[in-house]
Amino acid sequence: MNETYRVNNEREVIINVGPQHPATHGVLRYVVKLDGERIVDSDPQVGFLHRGIEKLAENMTYQQFNPYTDRLDYLAAMNNNLAYAMAVEKLLGIDKEIPERAQYIRVIMAELGRIASHLVWLATHALDIGAMTVFLYCFREREYILDMYEMACGNRLTYNYIRIGGVARDLPDGFMDKLKEFVKLFPKKVKEYHTLLTKNRIWLKRTKDVGYISKEDAINYGIAGPCTRGSGVDWDLRRDMPYLVYPELDFEIPVYDEGDVYARYLVRMDEMVQSNKILEQCIEKIPDGPAMIDKPEYVWEPKERLMMNNYALMKHFVKVVKGIKAPAGEVYFGAENPKGELGFYIYSTGEGKPYRLKIRSPSFINISAMPKMVKGGLIADIISVIGSLDFVFGECDR
Amino acid sequence: MTNEELFEKINARFGEWIIEHDTFRDELSVTVKKEKLHELMQFLHDDPELKFDYLVLATAVDFPDRGERFYLVYELRSLDYKMIMRVKTRTKEDEPVDSVCDIWHSADWDEREIYDMFGITFNNHPDLRRVLMPEDWEGHPLRKDYPLKGRPEDDVWLDKHLPEGQLKKPRHTRMP
């Protein structure tokens, strides 16, 4: 399948979709064998953005690797931070001792990240298929979330706020007011998106019965997150393998049985509403207290102590240079990210750095199922399917 | 089913093939000889009381100074019973392992990545080629004896694919 433009017989032709096509993010080469407009076979080729992040992780301490996780799925950087921090906490054995306030702040950040990521997905998915207005609407609402992130951690793209043991600092003044404002406003906005797309005839024609994958295949191909829930798999890590304070919150998991692009679209639309519901509850339930675990051996010293106390400075220096001492062993932790299950497998030999760190990225696995989804369809369906799988190449190629 | 019960069930059938097992942070790991890996995986997938129908990830860990230098790691999950477990096996550089692609399709790309990054080959894999590195790249970057900053030999690849003067060659420094 590597020779392009080779005519096998009278009808079949092989072409490249991407990497230049705007819908393929510039880094996915999709080799397609066509019979007329029908797809006979296809082969996604990835790796154009491979940066060797796993190799880097093996050569730096646990704390130093934290900002690198932002560069995986840069549309939901906070969720990546969370998954990584929780994997390390599981290795250290402190995952049950995170202060409750820190857990609530983490949930707020993760759910805001989910909404922001889904908004970018909806915007670009609709744009790929040809709807411009949704793109503008979605980015308008995403700005609210980015403003909140900027208040919390100072960044608007690679927002890095969640640390091993808690969060970097408590929420700033005015954050909660802004969050309340957003939570109140957002359901109306989702209705606007529904008005534009859900019963739109062109949208239905482009998405219904396109990119079908059955429930059994979805599980067998290892697809995760909204893509499986669009195929009728009732599975969500937040509910089924709970972490943080999710068991105390009341939310539903949207599941659709159709298994096509339209079902995956509806799942994500419903998920945004559910995330908003979670945020509403967090605003009511968030308690006072510390935002960082009280275990000086695992976390960095607070800045006030560093400036005043020479001994704290020495301890901090050792921690920064040698890393935090983790026990020998291996753990896996997977978190429910907007794109699916993002997991970190850590093999520790008892040093300050991981001996091996493997990132289970949802995008990588989801792309591997694409040939199954597009086979027998039309060439234009590839664009719909790419949008519905919602992959990000920083995460796929690592 | 608790981790102990789960291990007993595996041990009853594959006892003589199990090299070691342990439970760390409530996760059961079982290391099995590579001859029986495929059979054990098929059993875990098909048994109605276990139903490990979801392969979360497959990867490898490299220990260059050990005889069987690679540890293959498979993370399994049972969606029905909400269980997780880890199956491991050990292999050498030139000894292929049976692929589990026919049990879980998601192993396809994972095993391609293991082949790409570690150089472990698989029997009965439908399409074993590199996935992340260029097809004609030599060497396997995630091995521990592959330096972080690349090797001088990598310039050969650059010379071949980038014409003279288009790119400044990186200055190679050895890792301490």
Interface residues (C-beta under 8 A of the other chain):
Chain A: V46 G47 H50 G52 E54 K55 L56 N59 K90 L91 G93 D217 I219 N220 Y221 G222 I223 V233 W235 D240 M241 G329 E330 V331 Y332 G334 E341 G343 Y345 Y347 Y355 R356 K358 R360 F364 I365 S368 A369 D397 R398
Chain B: F24 R25 E27 S29 D53 Y54 L55 V56 L57 T59 V61 D62 V73 E75 L79 K82 I84 R86 W104 H105 S106 D108 W109 E113 M117 R130 V131 L132 M133 P134 P141 L142 L148
